[in-house]
């Protein structure tokens, strides 16, 4: 992620970065990087689409404060994105790890 160590990465920014990865993947250079990393492009693309669906199922309030989502909120997002609550929870945990890592630099 291209954030300054003192900046805060919002959840909406995090989702935009994921979408950017998908956009780069379709370029020859992006495909080369994915190939060099040994990642199966179809699996990565499937994961990216899942993240995008979860983000699209969230309200503006959810995006502004993802840490405040109740279990009922996470169920709503899961239902609206054709995902499981565990997948929503995994995405939120990944975001918290990234924000935590960026803040510890």
HELIX and SHEET records of a PDB file:
HELIX    1   1 UNK A   11  UNK A   25  1                                  15    
HELIX    2   2 UNK A   28  UNK A   36  1                                   9    
HELIX    3   3 UNK A   41  UNK A   56  1                                  16    
HELIX    4   4 UNK A   60  UNK A   64  1                                   5    
HELIX    5   5 UNK A   66  UNK A   68  5                                   3    
HELIX    6   6 UNK A   71  UNK A   81  1                                  11    
HELIX    7   7 UNK A   85  UNK A  103  1                                  19    
END                                                                             
